[in-house]
Each structure stands twice: as structure tokens, then as C-alpha cells.
Amino acid sequence: MALMFQTGSSSLTGQRERNEDFVSMVTPAGSTLKLKGAIFAVADGVSGNAGGREAAEMTVRSLLTDFYATPDTWEIPAALDKVISAANRWVLAQAMQHREMAGMATTLTVLVLRGQRYFAAHVGDSRLYRLRDGKLECLTTDHVWDRPDMRHVLKRAVGLDQQLSVDYAEGVLQAGDRFALMSDGIWSALPEHRLQQLMQPYAPPQAMADAMTREALQAGGSDNASVVVVQVEALGEDTLTDFLAESRELKPPTKLKAGDSIDQFEVMEILHQSRATLVYKVRHRDSGQLWVLKTLQPVLADDLQSCSALLNEEWLAKRMSSQYLPQVLPLEADQRSHLYYVMSWHEGATLQQRLQHGHHFTTAGITRIGQEMLRGLGALHRMHVLHRDIKPANLHMGKDGRLRLLDLGVASSGHVSMQDTMPNPGTPSYMAPELFEHAEASVASDLYAAGVTLYHLLTRKYPYGEIEPFQHPRFGEPVPPTRYRPDIPGWLENIILKAVARNPAARFETAEEMLLALELGESRPIVPVQRTPLVSRAGLQQWQWLAVCSLLINAVLIYLLIIS
């Protein structure tokens, strides 16, 4: 079921010469509503300053436009923060370029409804109210000075300062909820009990909005009066939940062989099979174009976790548009008779396959591979996606010379995470030390896996030794790769050792930082990672036992001296 709501809005100038408020909304339908939701905004240009109206209008217009241009993988607060920060920079730039606009600023209150949740962003003294079960609640805090004579002076506003601090909040929706976003021209003129009466569900939202602005001015309000009213009629489904619901009847096909057909595809060959998945090279019957079809082993047809993981992989991959990832063919559930998804075919081999065929990677080749891998990881991280399983088997080098990241089956994003069902999945030898202590995956753990990948491609070894599944390893100091490959230059070894540092704080902070280190190479080598002294590596308990043993040995020696 799709999210359903009614809306109304009103903005009156009142006694002012000019209306410096601006209200607007975007209420999309279909997939856009499911993915991004509907957004509502009220802005109040700073009174008494030229450009107040321009600041309010341009802030809201850019917000509503840019919000829908952010990647679908971004969580809503992160997307709002990006576009509001950009609007703040624009307002500041306009004030600096045009002397008559000096001091232009605006308040901003934003509401996003998606699925079964609401999200709010707020700065200034406009307000967001919610009426639920007959009780009115203000969901925002006014950013004004806490002095009777300065309560009209803003402490925070868009365009007021380079460092904009925005309040974010979210919560669960209920059918029947009513929200009202309003400028101070309404809430300062009408007492809260009257606002509650006006928002009672006896009138449609547009009638409520008209009544609020009209009464605020009649009550003696001297400011512009603006409001947006939203009434929630029915809740929608969470984006991924909705996608899973549409596809839950699909089951993996029986194992296919060359020449078999599945829907509109003909199987050419089996490319890869594992305990859980099957990957086929297929040809589209009509166009003749080659694709890759990924599905599950037939024995997992009733494994809800595995089926959901494959659907999660498809859902996420469809929303990633990058040259460093295969592109997914958009197929609706009714276009498929079985559970699978289809992605672009690229001639080539994975780096693991190259290793198995005896390929020798040079340091120059590894440097280029590392740069491409980090560009791909950086693209994922900028879209708030963690791969969580970087390794040679998931890096494909095409005959076109392009490196692509494969397998988003255990990737996590802002929208959905498989943390609850698959805590910290991945290949043990490539998993960061903190993951074995049940820490959450992070950019640092992805970069650790990238460092281990480069180490393994060069040496066919692992920095801390090979780790078997279900083993709980103890990490000491990594073995320098030059022990196995003396031809590795010092600057490259330093980069790899920094990436695989046991302490996450000692690693690179971002993929871009590690990429820059590889690009600069010998011209600007990084400082070698300092080895942890023994006194720091050993825990307190180990030193306590050492002290006890030392005392016992001394006691024995004293006893032997006495009896001799």
C-alpha cells in the first residue's frame, strides 16, 4: 500500500509591505514516493533585511529540487543535511556579492513523510506541530536568545553563519496524524489551545490552513502568516519491505545448463557457483545482448534470509550508477517467473581467477589496481554504502581495462542493513580486527579489506596469517610484505601497512585519502606506521601474571640460598 495524505497551505502578507515567507511542497507518486517520500517546507525570511524573501524562496526551492537529486541510497537526514548546507552556502555567497543583500537569512522547517516514518529538519523560529489522538505537540525548538528583550533575535538561521547547525528528528507515523509547519506569524499570535482547536479533524487541511492564517492576522498579528498542513490518511510500506513483498512469491529456478531458457533469456554457460549462489552467462532472446543472471541454489528456495539477501542485493545495485559497478537490468516482479536478477556482462576475469591461473602482479600493476579499487570504494562510500566483502574474488578486471566491484550481497546502506540477520559478514582473512569484537562495519573496515587485498595480490599471503571461519584470531603486528616480496618499494609497503593497521584510528580515514597516497607514490611517501611497543601490546593481566611468576622464581631462589 502506498502512503496516502491530504495537504493544505496558506501564506498571507498581513500588515507588512512584503511577504517574506515562502511555503512549498513536493508530493510525488509511485516509486519516487516510495524511495524518497513527500517533502514539505516553510521558510521565514529574516524581517527587516533586504533579501529576506529571496533567501526564503531560494532556500526552499533549491531544497525541494536538490533533495530528489540525491542518491536513493542516502538516508533522509543525510540527504537533507547536504542540500540545506548547500543552500546555506548559496545565501552567504549572495550576501557577500550584493551589498544590498547583506544580512539576508531565513528560518527553515522541513517535514518528509515516507513509508511509515516522518523526518524533520529545523533551524530558526518557525515551528512544526503534530496533533495525535487529540494532543498537540511542538516537535521543534526555537533558536532564539533566551532573554525577554531578545526573543525575536535568531541564534541560528540559513545564511547566518558558515557553520550551520540543523536540528534533525524522526519518528513513527500513525494514520490520522496531522502536522502543521508554520511561521512565527501564526504561533506567536494564536495560543496553543486555539491551534489545537483549529487542527481538530473536522475540516480538510486546506480549510485548516486558511483558518489559521486568517485568525492569526485577525488576532493582531503584525507579521506574515504562513502554514502547511498535512493529514496522514494511510501508511505506506518501507521501501525494501515493499520490494520484498512484491517478490516474495518468486523462488530460485532449478539448476540450469547451457541451452536452457528462463523467461526472456537463454543460458549460455555457468560462470560461477558457490554454496549459496549460481551465476550464469545468458543471452536476451530478442536483442541478442549478453547479460549475467544471478540466482540462488535451488536448495535455498525456502531460506527466507538468503532470498531476502539476494533481493536486497538487487534493490541496492539498481540504485547505484557507477562505472565501477555492473549495471542492473530493471525487471519488475511480474516480468520474472523465478527469483533472480540480471546485470551487465563484461568480458574478463576476477583478480582471484588471475591468481589461480598463476598471474604475477607487478608493483606498478598493483598500484593501478589499488587506485581503481579505491575510486570504486569511494563512489560507494559517498552514497553511504559499505561493501563489507572486498577481496580479489569480488574485483573484476574487464578486457576494456576497467576494474569493477562485484557482489553487493552483504553490502549495507542508509536505507537498509542486513546487520540484524548477518552481523559483519565477509571473508575472515579480509575482516578487520574490530569486526571480530562485534564492532559495526565502517569505512575503516572496508579500507582494511582493500589493504589486505593489495597485500594478498602481491604476496599471496595475509598480513596476520590466514584466518579460518569461526576462528577468533589474536592480532599482533602485521608481517611486512617485503618479507615475501623484497622488490616492493618502501612507499607502497607503508601504504599497505597503514591500511591494515590493527587500530582503526591508525588507518586512512577515507578512500580518497588512500587513493591520493597511491597517486603521489614515491614523490610524497607517507610516514611508516609505528610498531606498537611490547609494553603497550601486552594487556594488564599478562603483566600481572609475569609479576607473579617473577615473585615465585625469586622466592624459590631465596629458599635455595637459605638451605644451602
C-alpha positions, 0 to 999 in steps of 0.5 A, a space after each residue: 500500500 502506498 502512503 496516502 495524505 491530504 495537504 493544505 497551505 496558506 501564506 498571507 502578507 498581513 500588515 507588512 509591505 512584503 511577504 517574506 515567507 515562502 511555503 512549498 511542497 513536493 508530493 510525488 507518486 509511485 516509486 519516487 514516493 516510495 524511495 524518497 517520500 513527500 517533502 514539505 517546507 516553510 521558510 521565514 525570511 529574516 524581517 527587516 533585511 533586504 533579501 529576506 524573501 529571496 533567501 526564503 524562496 531560494 532556500 526552499 526551492 533549491 531544497 525541494 529540487 536538490 533533495 530528489 537529486 540525491 542518491 536513493 541510497 542516502 538516508 533522509 537526514 543525510 540527504 537533507 543535511 547536504 542540500 540545506 548546507 548547500 543552500 546555506 552556502 548559496 545565501 552567504 555567497 549572495 550576501 557577500 556579492 550584493 551589498 544590498 543583500 547583506 544580512 539576508 537569512 531565513 528560518 527553515 522547517 522541513 517535514 518528509 513523510 515516507 513509508 511509515 516514518 516522518 523526518 524533520 529538519 529545523 533551524 530558526 523560529 518557525 515551528 512544526 506541530 503534530 496533533 495525535 489522538 487529540 494532543 498537540 505537540 511542538 516537535 521543534 525548538 526555537 533558536 532564539 536568545 533566551 532573554 525577554 528583550 531578545 526573543 525575536 533575535 535568531 541564534 541560528 538561521 540559513 545564511 547566518 553563519 558558515 557553520 550551520 547547525 540543523 536540528 534533525 528528528 524522526 519518528 513513527 507515523 500513525 494514520 490520522 496524524 496531522 502536522 502543521 509547519 508554520 511561521 512565527 506569524 501564526 504561533 506567536 499570535 494564536 495560543 496553543 489551545 486555539 491551534 489545537 482547536 483549529 487542527 481538530 479533524 473536522 475540516 480538510 487541511 486546506 480549510 485548516 490552513 486558511 483558518 489559521 492564517 486568517 485568525 492569526 492576522 485577525 488576532 493582531 498579528 503584525 507579521 506574515 502568516 504562513 502554514 502547511 498542513 498535512 493529514 496522514 490518511 494511510 501508511 505506506 510500506 518501507 521501501 525494501 519491505 515493499 520490494 520484498 513483498 512484491 517478490 516474495 512469491 518468486 523462488 530460485 529456478 532449478 539448476 540450469 545448463 547451457 541451452 536452457 531458457 528462463 523467461 526472456 533469456 537463454 543460458 549460455 554457460 555457468 560462470 560461477 557457483 558457490 554454496 549459496 549462489 549460481 551465476 550464469 552467462 545468458 543471452 536476451 532472446 530478442 536483442 541478442 545482448 549478453 547479460 549475467 543472471 544471478 540466482 540462488 541454489 535451488 536448495 535455498 528456495 525456502 531460506 527466507 534470509 538468503 532470498 531476502 539477501 539476494 533481493 536486497 542485493 538487487 534493490 541496492 545495485 539498481 540504485 547505484 550508477 557507477 562505472 565501477 559497478 555492473 549495471 542492473 537490468 530493471 525487471 519488475 516482479 511480474 516480468 520474472 517467473 523465478 527469483 533472480 536478477 540480471 546485470 551487465 556482462 563484461 568480458 574478463 576475469 576476477 583478480 582471484 581467477 588471475 591468481 589461480 591461473 598463476 598471474 604475477 602482479 607487478 608493483 606498478 600493476 598493483 598500484 593501478 589496481 589499488 587506485 581503481 579499487 579505491 575510486 570504486 570504494 569511494 563512489 560507494 562510500 559517498 552514497 553511504 554504502 559499505 561493501 563489507 566483502 572486498 577481496 580479489 574474488 569480488 574485483 573484476 578486471 574487464 578486457 576494456 581495462 576497467 576494474 569493477 566491484 562485484 557482489 553487493 550481497 552483504 553490502 549495507 546502506 542508509 536505507 537498509 542493513 542486513 546487520 540484524 540477520 548477518 552481523 559483519 559478514 565477509 571473508 575472515 582473512 579480509 575482516 578487520 580486527 574490530 569486526 571480530 569484537 562485534 564492532 559495526 562495519 565502517 569505512 575503516 573496515 572496508 579500507 582494511 579489506 582493500 589493504 589486505 587485498 593489495 597485500 594478498 595480490 602481491 604476496 599471496 599471503 595475509 598480513 596476520 596469517 590466514 584466518 579460518 571461519 569461526 576462528 577468533 584470531 589474536 592480532 599482533 603486528 602485521 608481517 611486512 610484505 617485503 618479507 615475501 616480496 623484497 622488490 616492493 618499494 618502501 612507499 607502497 609497503 607503508 601504504 599497505 601497512 597503514 591500511 591494515 593497521 590493527 587500530 582503526 584510528 591508525 588507518 586512512 580515514 577515507 578512500 580518497 585519502 588512500 587513493 591520493 597516497 597511491 597517486 603521489 607514490 614515491 614523490 610524497 611517501 607517507 610516514 611508516 606506521 609505528 610498531 606498537 611497543 611490547 609494553 603497550 601490546 601486552 594487556 594488564 593481566 599478562 603483566 600481572 601474571 609475569 609479576 607473579 611468576 617473577 615473585 615465585 622464581 625469586 622466592 624459590 631462589 631465596 629458599 635455595 640460598 637459605 638451605 644451602 
